Amino acid sequence: MTTIRINNSGRTEYKEFYENTQLKIYIKNNYGKKYDSSGFLEYEGALKNLLPHGKGKFYYKSNGIIKFLIKIFTTDLNANVNLTNKLIYDGDFKYGLQDGFGNFYINSKLVYSGEFKNNNFSGKGIIYYTNTHIIAFEGEFLNNNFHGYGKCYMEDGTLLYDGHYINNSYNGYGKLYYDNEKLKYEGEFLNGKCHGKGKAYLTNGNLVYEGEYKEDDFYGKGIYYYENDYEVEETPIKKFEGCFKKGIPHGKGITYHSNGVKGFEGNYDEGNKVGFGILYNTNGTLKYKGKFKDSSFNGDAIVYDEEERVIFKGVYDELKFTGIRYTYHEDKVLESYLFDNKLNTFKTRELLKDDTYINKIYYNPETFDKIKYEGFVVDNIVEGFAKEYFENQDLQYEGFWKNNKYHGKGILYYENGNKEYEGNFVNGMYNGEGILYSENNNIIFKGVFKNGKYSKILPHISKIQELIDDNSDKLPENVYLEISNNLKQILEIDYKDDKDDKGISLDNNIASLFASMFNG
C-alpha cells in the first residue's frame, strides 16, 4: 500500500508499506527512511526515485564488504559481527549504491574511511583496527582490494609495508619493515613475494644482500654481505658476489674473506665449488689454482704457500694427490714425488748462472744434507753429466750417465777418496779404454775393458796384428790367414782379470802364434 500526501506547508510526504502493514519507505521532501520487513531501519538519508542518492546512512546490509574486512582482520574482529540495527555506512550514495566518500563501520566501530564505487572500497581510503582505531592500511583500493600505492601497519602502529599492491598482494616496488621499524627489504615484488631487483637488511639496519630475487629467494646476480655490526655510513664487507639459485651460490661467483680480500673465484653448483677455480689467502696471495668437485680439490691443480711459491703441482683424485711436492730451503727447492699422497722419490733443483737448473736427489727426502745424485735428472732418471755421492757425502762417481747408469767418460772413487776406475763406461760397466786402481792408488790395469772385465794380453794381440799386417807380403798366404783366424778366436774369449787361469792359457796361445810365424 502506498500513500502520498501534501501537508499544509506544501511539503510532500510519501509512505510505502509491506503487505503486513509494516512501514517500508517514508519520504519527506527527498529525505527519507527505508525499513526491512521486520521493522529494522535499513537506510536514512537523501533519496531520489526511491533510491539512496546523496548523503545518507546505511544499516544492516554489507554488500560483500564485511567478508572482505573479516578476511583481513580475523584476529581483530574474531568473526563476531552483529549488525542488527547498527550503522554500517554513512556517506555518499548514487542511485542506490555507496559511491563517493564515506565511512564504513562494524559493531559501531569505524573500520574504513575513504572513497567508494558501486558499493566497494575503490579509490583512496584508510582501514582501521577496530579495537584500537590504529591505522591498518592507508592507500588505494579497487573493488575491495588493496590496489595501487599504500601503506600497511601492524596492530601497534609500526609500519609493515610501504609500496604498491595488485589485488591485495605486494606487486611492483615496495618496502618491508621489521617490527622495530628498521628496513627489512626494499625492491620489487610479484604476487606478494620478493621478485626482481631488491635489497635485504638485518634487524640492525645493515645491508646483507642486494641483487636479483625470485619468489623470495636470491636468484640471479647478487652480492651477499657479512652480517657484521658497522656504522650505517660505513661500506659493508662483501661475502659473496655472483650468481644465486634458490638462495645459494650457483654459477660464477667470488667469495671474500671477512677482511674484504678475495677468497675464491670460480664456479658453483648449488653451493658447492665445481670446475676450475682459484683460492686466495687472507693477504691476497694465491693459495690454490685448479679444479674442484663438491668443494674439494679434484683434477689438475697447483697449490701455493703464503709467499705464493708452488708447493704442489699435479692431480687430485678424491683428495689424494699425485704429482710433485715442493719444499723450500734458502735458495733450494726440494721436489718430492707423490702418488696417492704417498712419497715416492725426491730431488731438488738449483738455479744456475745461465738460468738453467741442476737437480739433486737425496738419501733423506726431508733434509738437504744427504745428496745422492747431483746433475741432470729428467723425469726421475739420471741422464747426462752427474755426480754420485756416498751417504757420508764423499764423492762416489763423476761423469756421464744414461738411463740411471754410468755411460761414457767417468771416474769412480773408493770411500777413502782414491780413484777406483777412470775411463769409459757402457751400461754401468767398464768398457773401452780405462785405468783400474787399488784402494791405495796403485794401478792394477791400464788398457781396454769389455763388460767390466780386462786381459793383459790385449795390447800384445794388437801389436801382433799390426806386425802381421805390415809383413803380409813376406808371409805365405796360408800362414797369414791361420794367424789372423787365431787372433779372432782369442778376441772372442771373455776378458778375465789377471788371476784367471784362462788368462795364462791365452799367453801360451800367443807363444804358439809366434812359433808358427817363425816356422813359416
C-alpha positions as CSV (number, residue, x, y, z in Angstrom):
1,M,0.0,0.0,0.0
2,T,1.3,3.4,-0.9
3,T,0.2,6.8,0.5
4,I,1.1,10.2,-0.9
5,R,0.1,13.4,1.0
6,I,0.8,17.1,0.7
7,N,0.6,18.9,4.1
8,N,-0.4,22.5,4.8
9,S,3.1,23.8,4.2
10,G,3.2,22.3,0.7
11,R,5.7,19.6,1.5
12,T,5.3,16.2,0.0
13,E,5.2,13.1,2.2
14,Y,5.5,9.6,0.8
15,K,4.8,6.3,2.5
16,E,5.0,2.7,1.3
17,F,4.1,-0.4,3.3
18,Y,4.7,-4.1,3.3
19,E,1.7,-6.4,3.0
20,N,1.8,-6.9,6.7
21,T,1.3,-3.1,7.0
22,Q,4.8,-2.7,8.3
23,L,6.2,0.6,7.0
24,K,8.7,0.1,4.2
25,I,9.6,3.6,3.0
26,Y,8.9,7.0,4.4
27,I,10.0,10.1,2.4
28,K,9.5,13.8,3.2
29,N,11.0,16.4,0.8
30,N,13.6,14.0,-0.7
31,Y,14.7,12.8,2.7
32,G,13.5,9.5,4.0
33,K,13.9,6.2,5.7
34,K,13.8,2.6,4.5
35,Y,12.9,-0.4,6.7
36,D,13.1,-4.1,6.3
37,S,10.0,-6.3,6.7
38,S,10.9,-6.8,10.4
39,G,10.8,-3.1,11.0
40,F,14.5,-2.6,11.4
41,L,15.9,0.6,9.9
42,E,17.8,-0.1,6.8
43,Y,18.6,3.4,5.4
44,E,18.1,7.1,6.2
45,G,19.1,10.0,4.1
46,A,18.6,11.6,0.7
47,L,16.6,9.7,-1.8
48,K,15.9,10.0,-5.5
49,N,13.3,8.0,-7.2
50,L,13.1,6.0,-4.0
51,L,16.8,5.1,-4.1
52,P,19.5,6.4,-1.8
53,H,21.1,9.3,-3.6
54,G,23.3,11.9,-1.9
55,K,24.2,11.9,1.8
56,G,22.9,9.0,3.9
57,K,23.3,6.3,6.4
58,F,23.0,2.6,5.7
59,Y,22.3,-0.1,8.3
60,Y,22.2,-3.8,8.4
61,K,23.4,-5.0,5.0
62,S,27.1,-5.3,4.0
63,N,27.1,-5.8,0.2
64,G,30.2,-8.1,0.5
65,I,32.4,-5.6,2.2
66,I,32.0,-7.3,5.6
67,K,33.5,-10.6,4.3
68,F,36.5,-8.7,2.9
69,L,37.2,-7.0,6.2
70,I,36.8,-10.1,8.2
71,K,39.3,-11.8,6.0
72,I,41.8,-9.1,6.6
73,F,41.1,-8.5,10.3
74,T,40.2,-12.0,11.6
75,T,42.2,-11.6,14.8
76,D,40.8,-8.2,15.4
77,L,37.1,-9.0,14.6
78,N,37.1,-12.6,15.7
79,A,34.4,-13.1,13.1
80,N,31.8,-12.0,15.8
81,V,29.9,-9.4,13.8
82,N,26.4,-8.4,14.9
83,L,24.9,-5.9,12.6
84,T,21.4,-5.8,13.8
85,N,20.2,-2.2,13.9
86,K,23.8,-0.9,13.7
87,L,25.2,1.6,11.4
88,I,27.2,0.1,8.5
89,Y,27.8,3.1,6.4
90,D,27.5,6.9,6.3
91,G,28.5,8.9,3.3
92,D,27.7,9.4,-0.3
93,F,25.2,7.4,-2.4
94,K,24.4,7.4,-6.1
95,Y,21.3,5.7,-7.4
96,G,21.1,3.3,-4.5
97,L,24.8,2.5,-4.3
98,Q,27.6,3.6,-2.0
99,D,29.5,5.9,-4.3
100,G,31.8,8.8,-3.3
101,F,33.3,9.4,0.1
102,G,32.0,7.5,3.1
103,N,32.7,5.7,6.4
104,F,32.2,2.0,7.0
105,Y,31.5,0.5,10.4
106,I,31.5,-2.9,12.1
107,N,29.8,-3.2,15.5
108,S,29.6,0.6,15.5
109,K,33.3,0.9,15.2
110,L,34.9,2.8,12.3
111,V,36.7,0.4,10.0
112,Y,37.1,2.3,6.8
113,S,37.1,5.9,5.8
114,G,37.6,6.8,2.1
115,E,36.3,6.6,-1.4
116,F,33.6,4.1,-2.6
117,K,32.5,3.0,-6.0
118,N,29.5,0.8,-6.6
119,N,29.3,-0.4,-3.0
120,N,33.0,-1.2,-2.9
121,F,36.1,0.4,-1.5
122,S,37.6,2.0,-4.6
123,G,40.0,4.9,-4.6
124,K,41.9,6.4,-1.7
125,G,41.0,5.2,1.8
126,I,42.0,4.2,5.3
127,I,41.3,1.0,7.2
128,Y,41.5,0.9,11.0
129,Y,42.0,-1.8,13.6
130,T,38.6,-1.8,15.3
131,N,39.9,-2.3,18.9
132,T,42.4,0.5,18.9
133,H,41.4,2.7,16.0
134,I,45.0,2.5,14.8
135,I,45.5,2.7,11.1
136,A,45.9,-0.8,9.5
137,F,46.1,0.4,5.9
138,E,46.1,3.6,4.0
139,G,46.3,3.9,0.3
140,E,44.5,3.0,-2.9
141,F,41.7,0.4,-3.4
142,L,39.9,-1.2,-6.3
143,N,36.7,-3.3,-5.7
144,N,37.5,-4.0,-2.1
145,N,41.2,-4.9,-2.8
146,F,44.4,-3.1,-2.0
147,H,45.3,-1.9,-5.4
148,G,47.8,0.8,-6.2
149,Y,50.1,2.6,-3.7
150,G,49.6,2.0,0.0
151,K,51.0,1.5,3.5
152,C,50.2,-1.4,5.8
153,Y,50.7,-1.1,9.6
154,M,50.9,-3.6,12.4
155,E,48.5,-3.5,15.3
156,D,50.9,-1.4,17.4
157,G,51.1,1.2,14.7
158,T,54.5,0.3,13.3
159,L,54.9,0.3,9.6
160,L,55.0,-3.1,8.0
161,Y,54.9,-2.3,4.2
162,D,55.1,0.7,2.1
163,G,54.7,0.2,-1.6
164,H,52.4,-0.9,-4.4
165,Y,49.7,-3.5,-4.5
166,I,47.7,-5.5,-7.1
167,N,44.7,-7.4,-5.8
168,N,45.8,-7.4,-2.1
169,S,49.3,-8.6,-2.9
170,Y,52.6,-6.7,-2.9
171,N,53.3,-6.0,-6.6
172,G,55.8,-3.6,-8.0
173,Y,58.2,-1.5,-5.9
174,G,57.9,-1.6,-2.2
175,K,59.5,-1.7,1.2
176,L,59.1,-4.2,4.1
177,Y,60.0,-3.4,7.7
178,Y,60.9,-5.3,10.9
179,D,58.7,-4.7,14.0
180,N,61.5,-2.4,15.2
181,E,60.7,-0.1,12.3
182,K,64.1,-1.0,10.6
183,L,64.0,-1.6,6.9
184,K,63.9,-5.3,6.1
185,Y,63.6,-5.3,2.3
186,E,63.3,-2.7,-0.5
187,G,62.8,-3.6,-4.1
188,E,60.5,-5.3,-6.5
189,F,57.6,-7.7,-5.7
190,L,55.4,-10.0,-7.6
191,N,52.3,-11.6,-6.2
192,G,53.3,-10.9,-2.6
193,K,56.9,-12.2,-2.9
194,C,60.3,-10.5,-3.4
195,H,60.8,-10.8,-7.1
196,G,63.2,-8.8,-9.3
197,K,65.8,-6.5,-8.0
198,G,66.0,-5.7,-4.3
199,K,68.0,-5.2,-1.1
200,A,67.7,-7.1,2.2
201,Y,68.7,-5.7,5.6
202,L,69.4,-7.1,9.0
203,T,67.4,-6.1,12.1
204,N,70.1,-3.6,12.9
205,G,69.5,-1.9,9.6
206,N,72.7,-3.1,7.9
207,L,72.6,-4.2,4.3
208,V,73.0,-8.0,3.9
209,Y,72.1,-8.6,0.3
210,E,71.5,-6.7,-2.9
211,G,70.7,-8.2,-6.3
212,E,68.0,-10.3,-8.0
213,Y,65.2,-12.3,-6.4
214,K,62.8,-14.9,-7.5
215,E,59.8,-15.9,-5.3
216,D,61.5,-14.7,-2.1
217,D,64.9,-16.4,-2.8
218,F,68.2,-14.9,-4.0
219,Y,68.1,-15.8,-7.7
220,G,70.3,-14.4,-10.4
221,K,73.2,-12.0,-9.9
222,G,73.7,-10.5,-6.4
223,I,76.0,-9.6,-3.6
224,Y,75.8,-11.1,-0.1
225,Y,77.5,-9.2,2.8
226,Y,79.0,-10.3,6.1
227,E,76.5,-9.9,8.9
228,N,78.8,-7.7,10.9
229,D,77.9,-4.7,13.0
230,Y,79.1,-1.4,11.5
231,E,78.0,2.2,11.3
232,V,75.4,2.9,8.6
233,E,77.6,5.2,6.8
234,E,80.4,2.5,6.5
235,T,80.7,0.3,3.5
236,P,79.6,-3.3,4.2
237,I,82.0,-6.1,3.5
238,K,81.2,-8.5,0.7
239,K,81.0,-12.2,1.5
240,F,79.9,-13.4,-1.9
241,E,79.3,-11.8,-5.3
242,G,78.0,-13.7,-8.3
243,C,75.1,-15.9,-9.3
244,F,72.5,-17.4,-7.0
245,K,69.8,-20.1,-7.3
246,K,67.2,-20.6,-4.7
247,G,69.2,-18.6,-2.1
248,I,72.6,-20.3,-2.6
249,P,75.6,-19.7,-4.9
250,H,75.1,-21.2,-8.3
251,G,77.2,-20.3,-11.4
252,K,80.1,-18.0,-11.5
253,G,81.0,-16.2,-8.3
254,I,83.6,-14.6,-5.9
255,T,83.8,-15.3,-2.2
256,Y,85.6,-12.9,0.1
257,H,87.4,-13.2,3.4
258,S,86.0,-11.2,6.3
259,N,88.7,-8.6,5.8
260,G,87.3,-7.9,2.3
261,V,90.1,-9.7,0.4
262,K,89.1,-12.1,-2.4
263,G,89.0,-15.7,-1.1
264,F,87.7,-17.7,-4.0
265,E,86.9,-17.1,-7.7
266,G,85.3,-19.7,-9.8
267,N,82.1,-21.8,-10.3
268,Y,79.4,-23.1,-8.0
269,D,76.8,-25.8,-8.4
270,E,74.1,-25.5,-5.7
271,G,76.5,-24.0,-3.2
272,N,79.5,-26.3,-4.0
273,K,82.7,-25.3,-5.8
274,V,83.0,-27.1,-9.1
275,G,85.1,-26.9,-12.2
276,F,88.1,-24.5,-12.4
277,G,88.6,-22.1,-9.6
278,I,91.2,-20.1,-7.7
279,L,91.6,-19.8,-3.9
280,Y,93.4,-16.9,-2.2
281,N,94.9,-16.4,1.3
282,T,93.6,-13.6,3.6
283,N,96.5,-11.4,2.4
284,G,95.5,-11.8,-1.3
285,T,98.2,-14.2,-2.3
286,L,97.4,-17.3,-4.3
287,K,96.6,-20.5,-2.4
288,Y,95.2,-22.9,-5.0
289,K,94.6,-22.9,-8.7
290,G,92.8,-25.8,-10.3
291,K,89.7,-27.9,-10.4
292,F,87.1,-28.6,-7.8
293,K,84.3,-31.2,-7.2
294,D,81.8,-30.8,-4.4
295,S,84.0,-28.0,-2.9
296,S,87.1,-30.4,-2.7
297,F,90.2,-30.3,-4.8
298,N,89.7,-32.7,-7.8
299,G,91.7,-32.7,-11.0
300,D,94.6,-30.7,-12.3
301,A,95.9,-28.4,-9.6
302,I,98.6,-26.1,-8.3
303,V,98.9,-25.3,-4.6
304,Y,100.9,-22.3,-3.3
305,D,102.4,-21.3,0.1
306,E,101.8,-17.8,1.7
307,E,104.8,-16.5,-0.3
308,E,103.0,-17.6,-3.5
309,R,105.5,-20.3,-4.2
310,V,104.3,-23.6,-5.7
311,I,104.2,-26.4,-3.1
312,F,102.1,-28.9,-5.1
313,K,101.7,-29.4,-8.8
314,G,99.8,-32.4,-10.1
315,V,96.4,-34.0,-9.9
316,Y,93.9,-34.5,-7.1
317,D,91.6,-37.5,-7.2
318,E,89.2,-37.8,-4.2
319,L,91.6,-35.8,-2.0
320,K,94.5,-37.9,-3.0
321,F,97.4,-36.1,-4.7
322,T,99.7,-37.4,-7.4
323,G,102.4,-35.1,-8.6
324,I,105.3,-33.1,-7.2
325,R,105.5,-31.6,-3.8
326,Y,107.9,-28.6,-3.5
327,T,109.7,-27.7,-0.2
328,Y,111.8,-24.6,0.0
329,H,115.0,-24.1,1.9
330,E,117.0,-20.9,1.3
331,D,117.7,-20.9,-2.4
332,K,117.0,-24.6,-2.9
333,V,113.8,-26.4,-3.9
334,L,113.1,-29.9,-2.9
335,E,110.8,-31.8,-5.3
336,S,109.0,-34.7,-3.7
337,Y,107.2,-37.1,-5.9
338,L,103.9,-38.3,-4.5
339,F,101.5,-41.0,-5.6
340,D,98.1,-41.0,-3.9
341,N,99.6,-38.9,-1.1
342,K,102.5,-41.3,-0.6
343,L,106.1,-40.2,-1.1
344,N,108.0,-41.8,-3.9
345,T,111.4,-40.3,-4.8
346,F,112.9,-37.0,-4.1
347,K,115.1,-34.4,-5.9
348,T,115.9,-30.8,-5.6
349,R,116.9,-28.2,-8.2
350,E,119.1,-25.2,-8.0
351,L,119.2,-22.2,-10.4
352,L,122.5,-22.0,-12.2
353,K,124.1,-18.8,-13.5
354,D,122.9,-19.5,-17.0
355,D,119.3,-19.7,-15.8
356,T,119.2,-23.5,-16.2
357,Y,118.6,-25.9,-13.3
358,I,120.7,-28.6,-11.8
359,N,118.9,-31.3,-10.0
360,K,119.7,-33.3,-6.8
361,I,118.3,-36.5,-5.4
362,Y,118.6,-37.0,-1.7
363,Y,119.0,-40.1,0.6
364,N,116.7,-38.4,3.1
365,P,113.7,-36.9,1.5
366,E,113.0,-34.4,4.3
367,T,116.5,-32.9,4.5
368,F,119.1,-31.3,2.2
369,D,122.3,-32.6,3.7
370,K,122.3,-36.1,2.2
371,I,122.9,-35.7,-1.5
372,K,122.8,-39.0,-3.5
373,Y,122.9,-37.6,-7.1
374,E,123.7,-34.2,-8.4
375,G,123.3,-33.4,-12.1
376,F,120.8,-33.5,-14.8
377,V,117.8,-35.6,-13.8
378,V,114.8,-35.7,-16.1
379,D,111.6,-37.5,-15.0
380,N,113.5,-39.1,-12.1
381,I,116.1,-40.5,-14.5
382,V,119.8,-39.5,-14.2
383,E,120.9,-38.5,-17.7
384,G,124.0,-36.7,-19.0
385,F,126.7,-35.4,-16.7
386,A,126.1,-36.0,-13.0
387,K,127.8,-36.8,-9.7
388,E,127.0,-39.6,-7.2
389,Y,127.8,-39.4,-3.5
390,F,128.3,-41.9,-0.7
391,E,126.0,-41.4,2.3
392,N,128.8,-39.7,4.1
393,Q,128.8,-37.2,1.2
394,D,132.1,-38.2,-0.2
395,L,132.2,-38.3,-4.0
396,Q,131.5,-41.8,-5.4
397,Y,131.3,-41.1,-9.1
398,E,131.5,-38.2,-11.5
399,G,130.9,-38.4,-15.2
400,F,128.3,-39.2,-17.8
401,W,125.1,-41.2,-17.3
402,K,122.4,-42.8,-19.4
403,N,119.2,-44.1,-18.1
404,N,120.5,-44.1,-14.5
405,K,123.7,-46.0,-15.4
406,Y,127.3,-44.9,-15.9
407,H,127.7,-44.4,-19.6
408,G,130.6,-42.6,-21.2
409,K,133.6,-41.0,-19.6
410,G,133.7,-41.1,-15.9
411,I,135.7,-41.5,-12.6
412,L,134.6,-44.0,-9.9
413,Y,136.0,-43.5,-6.3
414,Y,136.7,-45.6,-3.3
415,E,135.1,-44.5,0.0
416,N,138.6,-43.3,1.1
417,G,138.5,-40.8,-1.7
418,N,141.0,-42.5,-4.0
419,K,140.2,-43.4,-7.6
420,E,138.8,-46.9,-8.3
421,Y,138.4,-46.5,-12.0
422,E,138.9,-43.8,-14.6
423,G,137.8,-44.3,-18.2
424,N,134.9,-45.3,-20.3
425,F,131.7,-47.0,-19.2
426,V,128.8,-48.7,-21.1
427,N,125.6,-49.5,-19.3
428,G,127.3,-49.2,-15.9
429,M,130.3,-51.4,-16.7
430,Y,133.9,-50.7,-17.7
431,N,134.0,-50.8,-21.5
432,G,136.8,-49.4,-23.6
433,E,140.0,-47.6,-22.5
434,G,140.4,-47.2,-18.8
435,I,142.6,-47.4,-15.7
436,L,141.8,-49.6,-12.7
437,Y,143.3,-48.7,-9.3
438,S,143.7,-50.3,-6.0
439,E,142.5,-48.6,-2.8
440,N,146.0,-47.4,-2.1
441,N,146.0,-45.7,-5.5
442,N,148.3,-48.3,-7.3
443,I,147.4,-49.1,-11.0
444,I,146.1,-52.6,-11.4
445,F,145.4,-52.4,-15.1
446,K,145.6,-49.9,-17.8
447,G,144.1,-50.8,-21.1
448,V,140.9,-51.9,-22.8
449,F,137.9,-53.4,-20.8
450,K,134.9,-55.3,-22.0
451,N,131.7,-55.7,-20.0
452,G,133.6,-54.8,-16.8
453,K,136.5,-57.3,-17.4
454,Y,140.0,-56.9,-18.7
455,S,143.0,-59.0,-20.1
456,K,146.7,-58.3,-20.1
457,I,147.3,-59.9,-23.5
458,L,145.1,-57.5,-25.4
459,P,147.9,-55.0,-26.1
460,H,150.1,-57.8,-27.3
461,I,147.4,-59.1,-29.6
462,S,147.0,-55.7,-31.1
463,K,150.8,-55.4,-31.8
464,I,150.9,-58.9,-33.3
465,Q,148.0,-58.0,-35.6
466,E,149.9,-54.8,-36.7
467,L,153.1,-56.8,-37.3
468,I,151.3,-59.4,-39.4
469,D,149.5,-56.7,-41.4
470,D,152.8,-54.9,-42.1
471,N,154.5,-58.1,-43.2
472,S,151.6,-59.8,-45.0
473,D,153.6,-59.7,-48.3
474,K,156.5,-61.6,-46.7
475,L,154.3,-64.4,-45.3
476,P,152.9,-67.3,-47.2
477,E,149.2,-66.7,-47.7
478,N,148.2,-69.8,-45.7
479,V,150.3,-68.7,-42.7
480,Y,148.8,-65.2,-42.8
481,L,145.2,-66.5,-42.8
482,E,145.9,-69.0,-40.0
483,I,147.4,-66.4,-37.7
484,S,144.6,-63.9,-38.3
485,N,141.9,-66.5,-37.6
486,N,143.6,-67.5,-34.3
487,L,143.7,-63.8,-33.3
488,K,140.0,-63.5,-33.9
489,Q,139.3,-66.6,-31.7
490,I,141.4,-65.1,-28.9
491,L,139.4,-61.8,-29.1
492,E,136.1,-63.7,-28.8
493,I,137.2,-65.1,-25.4
494,D,135.8,-63.1,-22.5
495,Y,138.2,-60.8,-20.7
496,K,139.3,-62.0,-17.3
497,D,141.3,-60.4,-14.5
498,D,145.0,-61.3,-14.2
499,K,144.3,-64.1,-11.7
500,D,142.1,-66.1,-14.1
501,D,143.7,-69.4,-15.3
502,K,142.4,-68.8,-18.8
503,G,144.4,-65.6,-18.9
504,I,147.5,-67.7,-18.6
505,S,146.4,-70.1,-21.3
506,L,146.0,-67.1,-23.6
507,D,149.6,-66.1,-23.0
508,N,150.6,-69.7,-24.2
509,N,148.5,-69.2,-27.3
510,I,150.5,-66.1,-28.1
511,A,153.7,-68.1,-27.8
512,S,152.3,-70.7,-30.2
513,L,151.4,-68.0,-32.7
514,F,154.9,-66.6,-32.7
515,A,156.4,-70.1,-33.2
516,S,154.2,-70.7,-36.2
517,M,155.3,-67.4,-37.7
518,F,159.0,-68.3,-37.4
519,N,158.4,-71.8,-38.7
520,G,156.6,-70.3,-41.7
